[in-house]
């Protein structure tokens, strides 16, 4: 059982780069508060998890994991969180839905926020939560070999290379050009790009539901709904490496 769960979390680190199908949805209220939902759908990896789990997978083939946990119960085990991050994480929940028979493997984290500025903090700590969960299942040697995966690199994310300026009435995401100049040294994201070249689709979708109609929306991939209250931005890992500006946006409402 432990080996199989470890296999799941090895696979889950792939999601931290925004690969496969990752959806972030933001619901904003008039006062600037709202909710943030990060859904990581890596059902395509369920087959890989089966192979990695071997006998453990066979035992769980008829079992379903469909549970929601409060992240407050996990805080003591997550290393490297600041006091501010801990306070915000206490509000969050994580839902895990795994069904090997149906090839389903979905992890969703939900957080309420008092102001859009807190979204940036949540983006920073989401990866820490999944990485720590993986580390606990695998033991101290998180860079060793498990289930045939050698030297798992430290997970990174698209969002690591962008700056966010979220305030009431204005949402801006811009490429951090200085940091992006060193992206060639990011082993994790380079591995993700190589996986994409082998035919594994990797995409990220950002959905922003506004409390009122947008007055101005800028962004190469930003699409505004007919009622002007929803903005959708879609990108994949090729966009990130070939033209990262496609992930930038400026929304006024």
TORLUMLUM-423698 format. One record per residue (C-alpha): x, z negated, y; residue in three letters. Coordinates in Angstrom, 3 decimals, always signed. Layout:
REM residues N
<r xx="X" zz="Z" yy="Y" res="ALA"/>
...
***
This chain:
REM residues 253
<r xx="+0.000" zz="+0.000" yy="+0.000" res="UNK"/>
<r xx="+2.708" zz="-0.985" yy="+2.465" res="UNK"/>
<r xx="+4.651" zz="+2.226" yy="+1.790" res="UNK"/>
<r xx="+1.571" zz="+4.341" yy="+2.425" res="UNK"/>
<r xx="+0.767" zz="+2.598" yy="+5.689" res="UNK"/>
<r xx="+4.402" zz="+3.061" yy="+6.695" res="UNK"/>
<r xx="+4.031" zz="+6.756" yy="+5.972" res="UNK"/>
<r xx="+0.995" zz="+6.920" yy="+8.248" res="UNK"/>
<r xx="+2.905" zz="+5.345" yy="+11.108" res="UNK"/>
<r xx="+5.904" zz="+7.625" yy="+10.605" res="UNK"/>
<r xx="+3.462" zz="+10.472" yy="+11.065" res="UNK"/>
<r xx="+1.782" zz="+8.753" yy="+14.011" res="UNK"/>
<r xx="+4.995" zz="+8.820" yy="+16.026" res="UNK"/>
<r xx="+4.642" zz="+12.580" yy="+16.133" res="UNK"/>
<r xx="+1.572" zz="+12.062" yy="+18.274" res="UNK"/>
<r xx="+3.546" zz="+10.302" yy="+20.993" res="UNK"/>
<r xx="+4.905" zz="+13.651" yy="+22.105" res="UNK"/>
<r xx="+1.413" zz="+14.951" yy="+22.667" res="UNK"/>
<r xx="+1.578" zz="+17.156" yy="+19.600" res="UNK"/>
<r xx="-1.181" zz="+18.238" yy="+17.246" res="UNK"/>
<r xx="-4.452" zz="+17.415" yy="+19.012" res="UNK"/>
<r xx="-4.143" zz="+14.705" yy="+21.632" res="UNK"/>
<r xx="-6.954" zz="+14.099" yy="+24.095" res="UNK"/>
<r xx="-6.849" zz="+11.763" yy="+27.066" res="UNK"/>
<r xx="-10.180" zz="+11.188" yy="+28.802" res="UNK"/>
<r xx="-10.546" zz="+9.309" yy="+32.077" res="UNK"/>
<r xx="-13.929" zz="+8.160" yy="+33.384" res="UNK"/>
<r xx="-13.822" zz="+7.162" yy="+37.051" res="UNK"/>
<r xx="-16.371" zz="+5.058" yy="+38.933" res="UNK"/>
<r xx="-17.046" zz="+5.142" yy="+42.684" res="UNK"/>
<r xx="-15.006" zz="+1.988" yy="+43.293" res="UNK"/>
<r xx="-11.939" zz="+3.425" yy="+41.534" res="UNK"/>
<r xx="-12.432" zz="+1.488" yy="+38.306" res="UNK"/>
<r xx="-13.124" zz="+3.186" yy="+35.009" res="UNK"/>
<r xx="-12.102" zz="+3.672" yy="+31.397" res="UNK"/>
<r xx="-9.222" zz="+5.459" yy="+29.694" res="UNK"/>
<r xx="-9.414" zz="+6.834" yy="+26.163" res="UNK"/>
<r xx="-6.449" zz="+8.292" yy="+24.254" res="UNK"/>
<r xx="-7.425" zz="+10.036" yy="+21.021" res="UNK"/>
<r xx="-4.637" zz="+11.187" yy="+18.695" res="UNK"/>
<r xx="-5.990" zz="+13.477" yy="+15.988" res="UNK"/>
<r xx="-3.342" zz="+14.236" yy="+13.403" res="UNK"/>
<r xx="-5.661" zz="+15.037" yy="+10.558" res="UNK"/>
<r xx="-3.413" zz="+18.003" yy="+9.811" res="UNK"/>
<r xx="-0.823" zz="+15.467" yy="+8.644" res="UNK"/>
<r xx="-3.084" zz="+13.788" yy="+6.123" res="UNK"/>
<r xx="-1.716" zz="+16.070" yy="+3.419" res="UNK"/>
<r xx="+1.827" zz="+15.104" yy="+4.354" res="UNK"/>
<r xx="+0.903" zz="+11.426" yy="+4.262" res="UNK"/>
<r xx="-0.458" zz="+11.927" yy="+0.748" res="UNK"/>
<r xx="+2.846" zz="+13.376" yy="-0.411" res="UNK"/>
<r xx="+4.824" zz="+10.620" yy="+1.274" res="UNK"/>
<r xx="+2.594" zz="+7.916" yy="-0.152" res="UNK"/>
<r xx="+2.751" zz="+9.280" yy="-3.705" res="UNK"/>
<r xx="+1.161" zz="+6.702" yy="-6.045" res="UNK"/>
<r xx="-0.069" zz="+4.616" yy="-3.132" res="UNK"/>
<r xx="-1.997" zz="+7.626" yy="-1.838" res="UNK"/>
<r xx="-3.619" zz="+8.127" yy="-5.232" res="UNK"/>
<r xx="-4.796" zz="+4.514" yy="-5.223" res="UNK"/>
<r xx="-6.292" zz="+4.924" yy="-1.745" res="UNK"/>
<r xx="-7.818" zz="+8.362" yy="-2.308" res="UNK"/>
<r xx="-11.302" zz="+6.833" yy="-2.498" res="UNK"/>
<r xx="-10.746" zz="+4.274" yy="+0.246" res="UNK"/>
<r xx="-11.610" zz="+4.686" yy="+3.905" res="UNK"/>
<r xx="-9.937" zz="+2.916" yy="+6.818" res="UNK"/>
<r xx="-12.379" zz="+2.779" yy="+9.715" res="UNK"/>
<r xx="-11.656" zz="-0.229" yy="+11.865" res="UNK"/>
<r xx="-11.314" zz="-1.336" yy="+15.469" res="UNK"/>
<r xx="-8.881" zz="-4.048" yy="+16.525" res="UNK"/>
<r xx="-8.303" zz="-5.845" yy="+19.805" res="UNK"/>
<r xx="-4.815" zz="-5.129" yy="+21.100" res="UNK"/>
<r xx="-4.633" zz="-8.700" yy="+22.349" res="UNK"/>
<r xx="-4.051" zz="-9.736" yy="+18.730" res="UNK"/>
<r xx="-0.979" zz="-7.483" yy="+18.555" res="UNK"/>
<r xx="+0.804" zz="-8.506" yy="+21.763" res="UNK"/>
<r xx="+3.227" zz="-10.977" yy="+20.203" res="UNK"/>
<r xx="+4.586" zz="-8.316" yy="+17.859" res="UNK"/>
<r xx="+5.089" zz="-5.616" yy="+20.506" res="UNK"/>
<r xx="+8.557" zz="-5.925" yy="+21.973" res="UNK"/>
<r xx="+9.618" zz="-4.837" yy="+25.437" res="UNK"/>
<r xx="+6.317" zz="-5.328" yy="+27.261" res="UNK"/>
<r xx="+6.441" zz="-6.698" yy="+30.787" res="UNK"/>
<r xx="+4.105" zz="-9.506" yy="+31.806" res="UNK"/>
<r xx="+1.970" zz="-6.983" yy="+33.712" res="UNK"/>
<r xx="+1.759" zz="-4.686" yy="+30.709" res="UNK"/>
<r xx="+0.737" zz="-7.584" yy="+28.475" res="UNK"/>
<r xx="-2.080" zz="-8.576" yy="+30.795" res="UNK"/>
<r xx="-3.443" zz="-5.045" yy="+30.837" res="UNK"/>
<r xx="-3.042" zz="-4.550" yy="+27.081" res="UNK"/>
<r xx="-5.219" zz="-7.611" yy="+26.445" res="UNK"/>
<r xx="-8.179" zz="-5.529" yy="+27.580" res="UNK"/>
<r xx="-7.581" zz="-2.675" yy="+25.135" res="UNK"/>
<r xx="-8.784" zz="-1.807" yy="+21.660" res="UNK"/>
<r xx="-7.442" zz="+0.534" yy="+18.979" res="UNK"/>
<r xx="-9.642" zz="+2.334" yy="+16.479" res="UNK"/>
<r xx="-8.085" zz="+3.703" yy="+13.289" res="UNK"/>
<r xx="-10.006" zz="+6.202" yy="+11.158" res="UNK"/>
<r xx="-8.209" zz="+7.376" yy="+8.004" res="UNK"/>
<r xx="-9.869" zz="+9.094" yy="+5.067" res="UNK"/>
<r xx="-7.483" zz="+10.869" yy="+2.703" res="UNK"/>
<r xx="-10.222" zz="+12.698" yy="+0.823" res="UNK"/>
<r xx="-11.538" zz="+14.224" yy="+4.049" res="UNK"/>
<r xx="-8.039" zz="+14.780" yy="+5.468" res="UNK"/>
<r xx="-8.913" zz="+12.599" yy="+8.429" res="UNK"/>
<r xx="-6.303" zz="+10.718" yy="+10.428" res="UNK"/>
<r xx="-7.405" zz="+9.713" yy="+13.939" res="UNK"/>
<r xx="-6.187" zz="+6.909" yy="+16.199" res="UNK"/>
<r xx="-8.021" zz="+6.133" yy="+19.445" res="UNK"/>
<r xx="-7.048" zz="+3.603" yy="+22.099" res="UNK"/>
<r xx="-9.502" zz="+2.538" yy="+24.791" res="UNK"/>
<r xx="-8.727" zz="+0.669" yy="+27.996" res="UNK"/>
<r xx="-10.717" zz="-0.358" yy="+31.069" res="UNK"/>
<r xx="-8.920" zz="-0.193" yy="+34.406" res="UNK"/>
<r xx="-9.626" zz="-1.779" yy="+37.783" res="UNK"/>
<r xx="-7.946" zz="+1.033" yy="+39.731" res="UNK"/>
<r xx="-6.535" zz="+4.488" yy="+38.867" res="UNK"/>
<r xx="-3.008" zz="+3.136" yy="+39.471" res="UNK"/>
<r xx="-3.281" zz="+1.209" yy="+36.178" res="UNK"/>
<r xx="-3.559" zz="+4.470" yy="+34.222" res="UNK"/>
<r xx="+0.167" zz="+5.077" yy="+34.627" res="UNK"/>
<r xx="+0.941" zz="+1.691" yy="+33.073" res="UNK"/>
<r xx="-1.356" zz="+2.340" yy="+30.131" res="UNK"/>
<r xx="+0.374" zz="+5.671" yy="+29.506" res="UNK"/>
<r xx="+3.703" zz="+3.867" yy="+29.360" res="UNK"/>
<r xx="+2.644" zz="+1.213" yy="+26.876" res="UNK"/>
<r xx="+0.523" zz="+3.299" yy="+24.497" res="UNK"/>
<r xx="+3.635" zz="+4.692" yy="+22.842" res="UNK"/>
<r xx="+5.112" zz="+1.211" yy="+22.515" res="UNK"/>
<r xx="+2.038" zz="+0.053" yy="+20.600" res="UNK"/>
<r xx="+2.220" zz="+2.818" yy="+17.990" res="UNK"/>
<r xx="+6.004" zz="+2.645" yy="+17.704" res="UNK"/>
<r xx="+5.941" zz="-1.114" yy="+17.123" res="UNK"/>
<r xx="+3.215" zz="-0.790" yy="+14.517" res="UNK"/>
<r xx="+5.384" zz="+1.737" yy="+12.692" res="UNK"/>
<r xx="+8.432" zz="-0.512" yy="+12.988" res="UNK"/>
<r xx="+6.616" zz="-3.484" yy="+11.481" res="UNK"/>
<r xx="+5.453" zz="-1.454" yy="+8.509" res="UNK"/>
<r xx="+8.870" zz="+0.051" yy="+7.873" res="UNK"/>
<r xx="+10.893" zz="-3.086" yy="+8.491" res="UNK"/>
<r xx="+13.873" zz="-3.385" yy="+10.794" res="UNK"/>
<r xx="+15.432" zz="-0.058" yy="+9.829" res="UNK"/>
<r xx="+13.137" zz="+2.230" yy="+11.842" res="UNK"/>
<r xx="+15.702" zz="+5.021" yy="+11.927" res="UNK"/>
<r xx="+16.307" zz="+5.090" yy="+8.203" res="UNK"/>
<r xx="+14.744" zz="+7.231" yy="+5.541" res="UNK"/>
<r xx="+11.177" zz="+6.708" yy="+4.405" res="UNK"/>
<r xx="+9.196" zz="+9.144" yy="+2.336" res="UNK"/>
<r xx="+11.771" zz="+11.886" yy="+2.876" res="UNK"/>
<r xx="+11.954" zz="+11.599" yy="+6.677" res="UNK"/>
<r xx="+15.526" zz="+11.001" yy="+7.827" res="UNK"/>
<r xx="+16.646" zz="+9.405" yy="+11.090" res="UNK"/>
<r xx="+13.390" zz="+9.265" yy="+12.998" res="UNK"/>
<r xx="+14.379" zz="+9.544" yy="+16.707" res="UNK"/>
<r xx="+13.057" zz="+7.235" yy="+19.375" res="UNK"/>
<r xx="+9.636" zz="+8.651" yy="+20.388" res="UNK"/>
<r xx="+9.238" zz="+10.169" yy="+23.846" res="UNK"/>
<r xx="+6.319" zz="+11.809" yy="+25.620" res="UNK"/>
<r xx="+5.388" zz="+14.657" yy="+27.949" res="UNK"/>
<r xx="+4.281" zz="+12.057" yy="+30.466" res="UNK"/>
<r xx="+7.783" zz="+10.592" yy="+30.600" res="UNK"/>
<r xx="+8.766" zz="+13.601" yy="+32.699" res="UNK"/>
<r xx="+5.941" zz="+13.456" yy="+35.238" res="UNK"/>
<r xx="+5.141" zz="+11.187" yy="+38.148" res="UNK"/>
<r xx="+1.585" zz="+9.992" yy="+38.668" res="UNK"/>
<r xx="-0.005" zz="+9.127" yy="+41.988" res="UNK"/>
<r xx="-3.499" zz="+7.924" yy="+41.209" res="UNK"/>
<r xx="-5.554" zz="+6.371" yy="+44.001" res="UNK"/>
<r xx="-9.248" zz="+6.319" yy="+44.832" res="UNK"/>
<r xx="-10.159" zz="+9.829" yy="+45.990" res="UNK"/>
<r xx="-6.861" zz="+11.462" yy="+44.988" res="UNK"/>
<r xx="-5.235" zz="+12.153" yy="+41.611" res="UNK"/>
<r xx="-1.818" zz="+13.812" yy="+41.533" res="UNK"/>
<r xx="+0.492" zz="+14.585" yy="+38.618" res="UNK"/>
<r xx="+3.868" zz="+16.156" yy="+39.446" res="UNK"/>
<r xx="+6.937" zz="+17.111" yy="+37.426" res="UNK"/>
<r xx="+9.919" zz="+14.809" yy="+37.898" res="UNK"/>
<r xx="+12.448" zz="+17.615" yy="+38.296" res="UNK"/>
<r xx="+15.492" zz="+15.356" yy="+38.239" res="UNK"/>
<r xx="+14.515" zz="+13.738" yy="+34.955" res="UNK"/>
<r xx="+13.340" zz="+17.047" yy="+33.490" res="UNK"/>
<r xx="+16.806" zz="+18.514" yy="+34.090" res="UNK"/>
<r xx="+17.964" zz="+16.402" yy="+31.135" res="UNK"/>
<r xx="+15.147" zz="+17.321" yy="+28.753" res="UNK"/>
<r xx="+17.589" zz="+19.270" yy="+26.577" res="UNK"/>
<r xx="+18.952" zz="+15.902" yy="+25.452" res="UNK"/>
<r xx="+15.541" zz="+14.687" yy="+24.277" res="UNK"/>
<r xx="+15.992" zz="+14.918" yy="+20.508" res="UNK"/>
<r xx="+12.443" zz="+13.864" yy="+19.772" res="UNK"/>
<r xx="+10.733" zz="+16.552" yy="+21.870" res="UNK"/>
<r xx="+13.199" zz="+19.176" yy="+20.669" res="UNK"/>
<r xx="+12.175" zz="+18.348" yy="+17.101" res="UNK"/>
<r xx="+8.556" zz="+18.763" yy="+18.109" res="UNK"/>
<r xx="+9.265" zz="+22.193" yy="+19.560" res="UNK"/>
<r xx="+10.995" zz="+23.222" yy="+16.343" res="UNK"/>
<r xx="+7.923" zz="+22.109" yy="+14.389" res="UNK"/>
<r xx="+5.738" zz="+24.230" yy="+16.663" res="UNK"/>
<r xx="+7.941" zz="+27.247" yy="+15.974" res="UNK"/>
<r xx="+7.176" zz="+26.783" yy="+12.268" res="UNK"/>
<r xx="+3.472" zz="+27.223" yy="+12.884" res="UNK"/>
<r xx="+2.322" zz="+23.653" yy="+13.506" res="UNK"/>
<r xx="+0.082" zz="+23.787" yy="+16.610" res="UNK"/>
<r xx="+0.692" zz="+21.014" yy="+19.127" res="UNK"/>
<r xx="-1.609" zz="+20.587" yy="+22.093" res="UNK"/>
<r xx="-2.688" zz="+18.067" yy="+24.696" res="UNK"/>
<r xx="-5.984" zz="+17.980" yy="+26.587" res="UNK"/>
<r xx="-6.604" zz="+15.877" yy="+29.700" res="UNK"/>
<r xx="-10.213" zz="+15.327" yy="+30.765" res="UNK"/>
<r xx="-11.048" zz="+13.626" yy="+34.062" res="UNK"/>
<r xx="-14.671" zz="+12.727" yy="+34.800" res="UNK"/>
<r xx="-15.101" zz="+12.152" yy="+38.524" res="UNK"/>
<r xx="-17.702" zz="+9.891" yy="+40.159" res="UNK"/>
<r xx="-18.599" zz="+12.665" yy="+42.617" res="UNK"/>
<r xx="-17.954" zz="+16.360" yy="+43.082" res="UNK"/>
<r xx="-14.349" zz="+17.406" yy="+43.653" res="UNK"/>
<r xx="-13.567" zz="+18.858" yy="+47.073" res="UNK"/>
<r xx="-10.303" zz="+20.480" yy="+45.981" res="UNK"/>
<r xx="-8.585" zz="+21.081" yy="+42.643" res="UNK"/>
<r xx="-5.118" zz="+22.593" yy="+42.260" res="UNK"/>
<r xx="-3.208" zz="+23.256" yy="+39.041" res="UNK"/>
<r xx="-2.358" zz="+26.303" yy="+36.923" res="UNK"/>
<r xx="-4.264" zz="+24.980" yy="+33.913" res="UNK"/>
<r xx="-6.830" zz="+22.841" yy="+35.749" res="UNK"/>
<r xx="-10.404" zz="+23.953" yy="+35.095" res="UNK"/>
<r xx="-13.317" zz="+22.577" yy="+37.120" res="UNK"/>
<r xx="-16.782" zz="+22.292" yy="+35.597" res="UNK"/>
<r xx="-19.797" zz="+23.937" yy="+37.209" res="UNK"/>
<r xx="-21.019" zz="+20.628" yy="+38.639" res="UNK"/>
<r xx="-17.470" zz="+19.990" yy="+39.980" res="UNK"/>
<r xx="-17.362" zz="+16.530" yy="+38.409" res="UNK"/>
<r xx="-15.140" zz="+17.258" yy="+35.416" res="UNK"/>
<r xx="-11.575" zz="+18.583" yy="+35.409" res="UNK"/>
<r xx="-9.942" zz="+19.722" yy="+32.170" res="UNK"/>
<r xx="-6.239" zz="+20.479" yy="+31.760" res="UNK"/>
<r xx="-4.916" zz="+21.924" yy="+28.508" res="UNK"/>
<r xx="-1.301" zz="+22.518" yy="+27.551" res="UNK"/>
<r xx="+0.944" zz="+22.738" yy="+24.511" res="UNK"/>
<r xx="+4.576" zz="+21.986" yy="+23.809" res="UNK"/>
<r xx="+5.616" zz="+25.550" yy="+24.674" res="UNK"/>
<r xx="+4.079" zz="+25.047" yy="+28.121" res="UNK"/>
<r xx="+6.114" zz="+21.867" yy="+28.492" res="UNK"/>
<r xx="+9.416" zz="+23.620" yy="+27.768" res="UNK"/>
<r xx="+8.685" zz="+27.069" yy="+29.227" res="UNK"/>
<r xx="+6.618" zz="+26.219" yy="+32.304" res="UNK"/>
<r xx="+6.011" zz="+22.471" yy="+32.767" res="UNK"/>
<r xx="+4.279" zz="+23.141" yy="+36.092" res="UNK"/>
<r xx="+1.229" zz="+24.128" yy="+34.043" res="UNK"/>
<r xx="+0.703" zz="+20.404" yy="+33.430" res="UNK"/>
<r xx="+0.712" zz="+19.477" yy="+37.116" res="UNK"/>
<r xx="-2.486" zz="+18.947" yy="+39.076" res="UNK"/>
<r xx="-3.870" zz="+17.679" yy="+42.361" res="UNK"/>
<r xx="-7.480" zz="+16.588" yy="+42.538" res="UNK"/>
<r xx="-9.287" zz="+15.496" yy="+45.676" res="UNK"/>
<r xx="-12.812" zz="+14.100" yy="+45.467" res="UNK"/>
***
